[in-house]
Amino acid sequence: MSILETRNSLLGMEFDRYLREHPEFTEKIPNNAQVILLLEGDEGFNKWSTRIGKEQAAQDQPLLYVTIKNLAPAHSRIEELSLTAG
C-alpha cells in the first residue's frame, strides 16, 4: 500500500469516527455520494485523492469533497494494560 493509500485509509477512519460523533453532519451528505477526502495543505495528496475519487465514481454519481482542515495528533486510546515477561 502506498503512502497516499495509507493516508486515505487513515483519514477515512477518522472521518467515520467524526460522523459517529456528529450524526447531524451525515444529513449534509447526499445519498449515494462519492466522498473525496482532502487534507488542507497537502496538494499532492489532494490531487491524488481527487483523481482516484473521480475514477471510482459511477457515471452521474454526485461527488462530495470533504476538506479536513485540522487533525489532532494521534494518541493511544488504551486506558489500561499489563506486561508479562516470558
Buried (B, 14 or more C-beta within 10 A) or exposed (E): EEEBEEBBEEBEEBBEEEEEEEEEEEEEEEEEBBBBBBBEEBEEBBEBBBEBBEEEBEEEEEEBBBEBEEEEEEEEEEEEEEEEEE
